[in-house]
């Protein structure tokens, strides 16, 4: 994976987890949804990394 793409996944994951942490006190469902979205984002980064490594 290129450095730019890995930086994108790192920053977007941090932003999603931070947003989830900030919304815990306001709305629990929104915080849970953002948490799941951040886990999916991290997983998608690993999928792309493995696909690029194979080719």
C-alpha positions as CSV (number, residue, x, y, z in Angstrom):
1,X,0.0,0.0,0.0
2,X,1.3,3.4,-0.8
3,X,2.2,5.9,1.9
4,X,-0.5,8.3,0.9
5,X,-3.2,5.6,1.0
6,X,-2.1,4.3,4.3
7,X,-2.0,7.9,5.7
8,X,-5.6,8.3,4.4
9,X,-6.8,5.2,6.2
10,X,-5.0,6.2,9.4
11,X,-6.4,9.8,9.5
12,X,-9.9,8.7,8.5
13,X,-9.9,6.0,11.2
14,X,-8.7,8.5,13.8
15,X,-11.4,11.0,12.7
16,X,-14.2,8.5,12.9
17,X,-13.1,7.2,16.3
18,X,-12.8,10.7,17.6
19,X,-16.2,11.6,16.3
20,X,-17.6,8.5,18.0
21,X,-16.0,9.4,21.3
22,X,-17.4,12.9,21.1
23,X,-21.0,11.8,20.3
24,X,-21.1,9.3,23.2
25,X,-22.6,11.9,25.6
26,X,-25.1,13.2,23.0
27,X,-26.4,10.1,21.3
28,X,-25.5,6.5,22.0
29,X,-26.9,5.1,18.8
30,X,-24.9,7.6,16.7
31,X,-21.7,6.8,18.6
32,X,-22.2,3.1,18.1
33,X,-22.9,3.6,14.4
34,X,-19.7,5.7,14.1
35,X,-17.8,3.0,16.0
36,X,-18.9,0.3,13.6
37,X,-18.1,2.5,10.6
38,X,-14.6,3.1,11.9
39,X,-14.1,-0.6,12.4
40,X,-15.3,-1.2,8.9
41,X,-12.9,1.5,7.6
42,X,-10.0,-0.1,9.4
43,X,-10.9,-3.5,8.0
44,X,-11.3,-2.1,4.5
45,X,-7.7,-0.8,4.8
46,X,-6.5,-4.2,5.6
47,X,-8.4,-5.7,2.7
48,X,-6.9,-3.2,0.3
49,X,-3.4,-3.8,1.7
50,X,-3.7,-7.6,1.2
51,X,-5.0,-7.2,-2.3
52,X,-2.2,-4.9,-3.3
53,X,0.4,-7.2,-1.7
54,X,-0.9,-10.2,-3.8
55,X,-0.6,-8.4,-7.1
